[in-house]
Amino acid sequence: GNVQFGSHACGPSDFDVQTVEPRLYLRQQFHASSANLRLPDPVTVVKLNCTTVFIKNPDELLVFWDGWFFDAARIKP
């Protein structure tokens, strides 16, 4: 499937899903600390063609974008 963030299209992504220990994964993959990101342990990680998304819970994601981590929340109607 294709994913788009604003005007930036990621292109085709295979949505590779893994369950990981956040402290080690963030240190190895992003050279970052998980201390302030409030991720569950273990956390589900979805790899897209252009970024990585962490599933915090059914209504919240953590999105890595252009060197930053952003919280994303589902808008309830």
C-alpha positions in Angstrom: 0.0 0.0 0.0 0.9 3.6 -0.3 1.3 6.0 2.6 1.3 9.8 2.5 2.2 12.4 5.2 0.9 15.8 4.1 2.2 16.3 0.6 5.1 13.8 1.0 4.3 10.4 -0.5 6.3 7.5 1.0 5.7 5.3 -2.0 4.9 1.6 -1.8 5.4 0.1 1.7 5.3 -3.5 2.8 4.2 -2.6 6.4 6.8 -4.9 8.0 5.6 -5.4 11.6 7.8 -6.4 14.6 7.4 -6.4 18.3 10.5 -5.1 20.0 12.0 -3.9 23.3 11.9 -0.1 22.9 15.0 0.8 24.8 17.3 -1.4 22.8 15.5 -0.9 19.4 15.7 2.9 19.7 19.3 2.8 20.7 20.3 0.5 17.9 18.1 1.9 15.1 17.9 5.6 15.9 20.7 6.3 18.4 18.0 7.7 20.6 16.7 7.2 24.1 13.2 5.8 24.7 13.0 7.5 28.2 10.7 10.4 27.3 8.7 8.7 24.5 6.2 6.8 26.7 6.3 3.6 24.7 4.9 0.3 25.9 7.3 -2.5 26.5 7.3 -4.4 24.2 6.2 -2.1 21.4 4.8 -2.9 18.0 6.9 -1.2 15.2 5.7 -0.8 11.6 8.3 -0.1 9.0 7.2 2.0 6.1 9.2 2.9 3.0 10.0 6.4 4.3 9.7 6.1 8.1 9.0 4.0 11.2 5.8 4.1 13.2 5.5 2.9 16.8 2.0 1.8 18.0 1.5 3.2 21.5 -2.1 1.9 21.8 -5.1 1.6 19.5 -5.6 5.4 19.4 -2.0 6.7 19.5 1.1 6.4 17.3 4.6 7.7 17.6 6.0 8.6 14.1 9.6 9.2 13.3 9.9 11.9 10.7 12.9 13.8 9.4 14.9 13.2 12.6 12.1 13.9 15.0 9.5 11.8 16.9 5.9 13.0 16.7 2.9 11.8 18.7 -0.2 11.2 16.5 -3.6 10.6 18.0 -6.8 9.3 16.4 -9.4 12.0 16.1 -12.7 10.7 17.4 -15.9 11.9 15.6 
